[in-house]
C-alpha cells in the first residue's frame, strides 16, 4: 500500500472517530452550563457563546503556526499533537465545577488541537491537484459522518448517563484515533519544506505565512471563508434556544432534539459532499462555491417560517444538500493556489479563517440572541452567505477555474511567495 493511500485511510478513520467525540458535547453546552449553576437565561446565552467559541478562537491564532511548523518537521506529528490535546483537555472538561473552568479548558483545547487542518494537510500534499476535490470530498465524508453521529451519541449519553460522561467518551475516542494514525500513517518526506538560505525554522515559518497572504487569490479566499463560516456559526448558540421556543415536542427530551437538529444538516452533507467534490474537479471550485453559497444563503430565511421543531429540522436537512459543496470547493481551490511544500501554512490560514469565524460567530450569536428577536439573526446569516458568494465570484473564482496545475510544478520553489509569484497570484 503506497503512502498516499495509507495516509488517506488513517486520516479518514481519525477524522471520523475524533469528530464523533468532538460533536458529542457541543449541542448540550447550554444545558451543561445550567447544571454548573448558570440558570438565568441571558447569562446562559452569553456563557454558551463564549464557551463554544473559545476553542475556535485560540485555534485561529495558533493554527497557522502549527501548519507552518508541520511543513518543516512533519505533518504526521502535527496530527498526533492535536489528537493528544483533545484526549487530555476534553477529558478534564468532565471534571469541572464552574463555568470559568470549562472556558479555560476550551481555550487550551483550541490552542493545542486542530486535527482537521493537520490531517487534511497530510493527505493533500500527496494528492494530485486534479483530484483534490473528490479526494478531499470523500475525506470530508468521514469528518461529517462523525459530526452527524456525534450529536446523537452525545444526546443519548447526556439524557441517560449525564453530561459529564460525554466528555470522557470524547477523550477515549480521540485517544483511539491517535493510535490509528500512529501505526497506519506514513510521512512522505519528499514533500517537506527545508529551511532556505540558512534561515531558521521560525523565520521560515513567517516567510511562508506572509507569502501566502501576499497572494490576491488567497486573500479573497480567506475573506469568503470568513463570511461563509460566520453565517453558520451565528446559529450554533441560537438554534437550541429557538428549537425550545417554537416547541412542538416533549421538553424532557430537549437535549436529544437539539442534537437531532444539528445532525439533520450533517446527514445530507455526508451523502452529497463527494458528489460536489467531483463536480468541483469538473467545472471548477469557484463555480461550485458560488452556486452552493448562493442557494444556502436563502435557506436561512426559511428558518423563520418554521412553526414546529420538526419543520425546522426538515429545513436544515434541505440546506445541508447545498452546504455539502462548499468545503470540497475550498480545498480544491487551495490546492491550486498554494505550493505543496508550503501547503501546511496555507491550510493553517484557511483553518484559522474558519476558526475565527466560528469563534466570532458563536460569541456574536450569543450576544445578539440576548439582545434581539432570534429571527433577525436568520436574515443576518443570509446576507453574510451572499457576501461569501460575491467575494468568490469577483475575487478568486477566475484564478482557480482557469486551468489545473500539477503539484510537482511547485517542487523547486524556495518559498510560498515565489510559488505564488510564478502562478500570477
N, C-alpha and C positions, 0 to 999 in steps of 0.2 A: 504494500500500500504506500503510495507516494505521500510526501509531506503535506501537500495541499489538501488531499482527501482526509488524512489523519486529523489535521487541524480543523477542517470543516466539521467533521463528526464530533470532535472533542468540544468545540465551541457550541455546536448545536445542542448537545446534551447539557452543557454547563449553563447556557442561556435558558434552556427550558427549566432545569431544576432550580436555579437561582431565582428566576423570575417568579416561579410558583411561590417561593418563600417571601420575596420582596412584596408581592402584590397581596399576600395573605392578610397583612395587618393595616394597610393604608386605608381601606374603606371604613374601618371602625375606629380610627383615631379620635374622632369627636366623642364617641361613646367611651373609649378608654380614658380620655381626659375627664369625662364625667365621673368615672369610678375613682379618679385621683383627687376629686374634690372640686372640680370646675363645673358648677351646676347652673350658674347664671347664663342665659342664652347669649348675650352679647360677648362677654369674655370667652365663652366656649368657642364662638366663631373666630375670634381673633387668635386664640391659642391654637385652634385647628389649622388655620392658615400658616401661622409661624412654624408649627411643628412639622407639617407636611412639607413646607417649603425650605426648611433648614438644610436638609441633606443636599438638594439640588443647588443651593446657594454656595456651599463650600466646595461642592464638586465642580461647579463652574469656575472657581478660582484655581483649583489645583489640577483639574483635568488636563488642560493643555500642557502643563509642566510634566505630568506623568507620561503623556503621549510623546512629547519630545524626548524625554529620558528613555522611553522604550525603544525609540529609533536607534539609540546608541548601545544600550546594554541588553536589549532583547525584549520582545513583545510578550513572550510566554510568562516571564517573571512578573510582568505588569498584571496579567490575568490572575496569577496566583495571589499577588498582593491584594487585589481588590476583593477576591473571594474570602481571604482570611480576615479582612477588615469587617466584612458583613458577618462572618461567623462570630467574631468577638463582640462587636458593638450592638448588633441586633439582639444577641443573646442576653446582654446586660439590660436591654430595654424591658425585658420581662421581670426585672427585679426593682424597678424604680418605685419610689413612694411619693414623688411630687412632679408636677408638670415641668419644672425647670430642669430636672434631671433627664427627662425624656428629650427635651430640647437640646441639651448639651450632647447627648449620645447621637442624636440625629445629625448634629453639626460634625461630630467626629466621623460618623459613618460616611458622610459625603466627602470629607477631606481625604480619606484613605481608600475609598472604594472606587466605583466606576467600572464595573465589569463589562458593560456593554461596549464602551469605546475600546477597551483593551482587547476584547475578544474579536470585535469587528476588524480591528487593525491587523491582527494576526492572520485572519482569513483573507482580508482584502489584498494584502501585499503579494500573495501567491496566486491571485486570481486574475486572468486576462481582463483588460479593460472592457472588451466587447461582451463579456459575460458577467460583469459586475451586477447589473440589475437583477438577473434571475438568481444568481448565487446569493446575493445579499437578501433578495426577497424570500428565498427558502430559509435562510438563516433567521430572518425576522419572523418566519412562521413559528419556529421553535420558541423564540422570545415571547411572541404574542400568545402562543398557546399557554405558556407559563403564566402570563399576566391574566389570561382568561380563567384558568383553573385556580389560580391563587386566591382571588376574592371568594370563590365558592368554598374552598378549603378553609379560609380564614373565617368566613361566616359561620360555617358549621362548628369549627373549633371554638369560636367566640361565644356562640349560643349554648354549647354543650359542656365545654371544658373550662371556659373562662378566657378572657382576652390575653392574659399573660402567657398561656400555653402556645399561642400562635407565634410569639417571638422566639420561643425555644425551638419550635418546629422549623422556623426560618433559619435559625442558626445551624441546625443539623443538616438542612438541605444545602446550604452554602458550603459546609464542610465536605459533603459528598461530591459536590461539583468540583471542588478543589482537587479531590483525589482523581477524578476523571481527567482533568487537564494535566495533572502531574504525570500520569502514566501513559496517556494517549497522545497528547500534543507534542509536536517537534518544532524546533526553531529552525527557520531557513536563514542561515547567516549570510547567504549571498545577497539578501535584501535587507541589509542593516547599515546604518549610517556610521561612518568613521569620522573622527574629528579631522577637520581640514586646515591645512596651513598652520598646524601647531596650536590651534585654538582649543581651549579647554571644553569640557563637557557642557558646562553651564552657559558659556558664551556661544557654543554651537547650538544649544537649545534655543537661546534667544534669537540667534541668527535665522533659524528655521521658522520660528513662530512669526517673526517680523516679516520674513519673506513671504509667508502665506498671506499675511494681512495686506501686503503690497499689491496683491492680485485684485483687480477690479471685480472679476468674476466671483472670487471668494468673499469679498465684502458684500456683494449683493446676495450671495447665497446665505451668508450668516444673517443678514437683515431679514430675509424672507423667513428663515427659520425662527427668528425671534418672534415675529408676528404670528406665525402658524402655531407655535407651541404655547404662546401666551394665551391665545384664544381658547385652547383646550384646557389649560391649567386654571383658568378662571372658574371652570366648572367643578373642579375637584372638591373644594370645601363647600360648594353651594348645592350640588345635586343631592347629597344625602338629606340636607335640610329641606330642599324643595320637594323631595320624594315624600317625606313625612307630612309636609304642608298640604299637598294635594290629596294624600291619603288613598283610600280605596283598598286597604289591606289591614290585616291584624297587626297592630303595633308591637305585639310581643315578638314578632319575627323581623323587626326593622333592620337588624344587622344583616340578616340573610338577604332581605330585599335590596338593601344598599349594595351589597356585594353583587347581586344579580344585575343591578343597574350598570355597574362598571363592566361586568362580563358581557353584557348584551352588545356593547360596541366592539369588544375584542373578538367575539366569536366570528362575525363576518370578515373581519380583517384577516383572521387566520386562513380562511378559505380563499380569499381573493388576493392576498399580498404577493404570492408567487406569480400569479397571472399578471398583475400590474407590473411586477419586476420584469417579466418577459416583454411586456408592451414597451417599457422604458428603453430596453435594448433595441427594439424595433423602430419606434417612432421618435425616440429622444427623451431623455429625462425631463427636460424643461417642458415639453409638450404635455407629458404625463402629469407633472406637478401642477401646471396651470389648470388643467381640466379638473383634477381631483380637489384642489383647494377651492375652486370657484363653486362647485356643487356642494362641498362640505359647508361652505360659509352659510348658505341659505338653509341648510338643515338645522342650524342653531335656532332659527326663528320658529321652527315647528315645536320646539320645547314648550314655548309659552301657550300653545294651543292644547296641550295635554290636560285632561281633567281627571285622569286616574293614573296611578303609578304604572299600571300595565301599558297604557298608551305611551308614556314616556320611555319605557323600556323598548317598545317596538320602534319608536322614532330614533333612539340611539342605535339600534341594530341597523336600520336603513342608512344612517350616516356612516357607519363603520365600513360599508361596502366601498365607498369612495375614499374614506380615510386610509384604507389599505394601500393605496397607490403612492402616498406621499413620501414615506421614508425610503422605499426602494429607489425612488427617483432621486432623492437627496444623495444616497450613497453612490449611485451610478454617476451622478454629476460630479461628486467629489473625486472619483477615480479619474475623471477626465480633466479635472482642474489641479490635481496635485501629483507630484512625483512619488514613485513607490518608496524611495529611500527616506522620504520625509512624510510618509502617509500618516504616521502616528501623530505628528504635530498638527497636521491638517484635521485629522479625525478628532483630536483633542479640542480644537477650536470649534468644530461642529457640535461636539457633545457639550462643550461649555455654553454655547448659544442655547442649546436645548435646556440645559440645567438652569441657566439664568432665567429663561422664560418660565420654566417650571416653578422656580422659587418665587420670582416676581409675580407670576400669575396667581399662584395659590395664596400668597400673602395678600396681594391686592384683592383677590376674590373674597378673602375672609373679611377684610375691612369694608369693601363695598357691600357685601351681604348684610353687614351690621348697620349700614347707613341708608340703603335704598331698597326698593322693590326688586326681588330676585329676577323678575322677567326683564328688567333693564339690562342685566348682565348678558342675556342672550343676544340682544342687539349689539352690544359692545363686542362680543365674541365674533359675531358675523362680520362686523366691519374690520376687525383685525385679520380675519382669514382672507377677506377680499384684498387687504393690503399685501398679504403674502403672495397672493396670485399675481398682483400687479408688479411687485418687485421682481418676480421671476420672469414675467412676460417682457418687461422692458429692461431687465438687468442681465441675468446670466443665461437665459434660455438660448439665445443665439450662439453663445460661446461654446455650449456643450452639445447642442443638437446639430452643429455644422459638420461633424465628422468624428471618427473614432481614432485614437492614437494608441499605439502599442505601449504597454507598460515599460518594456525594455528601452524605449526611446529616452527615458529619463535616467537610465542606469549610470551614466557617466556625469550626471550633474553634480556639482560640488555643493549645492545648497538649494533650498526651496526657491530663493529669489531668482537664481539663474534659470531653473527649470520653468518657472512662471514666465520669465522673460522670453524664453525660447518659444513658448506657446502663444505669445502675444497677449498675456494677461496683464 
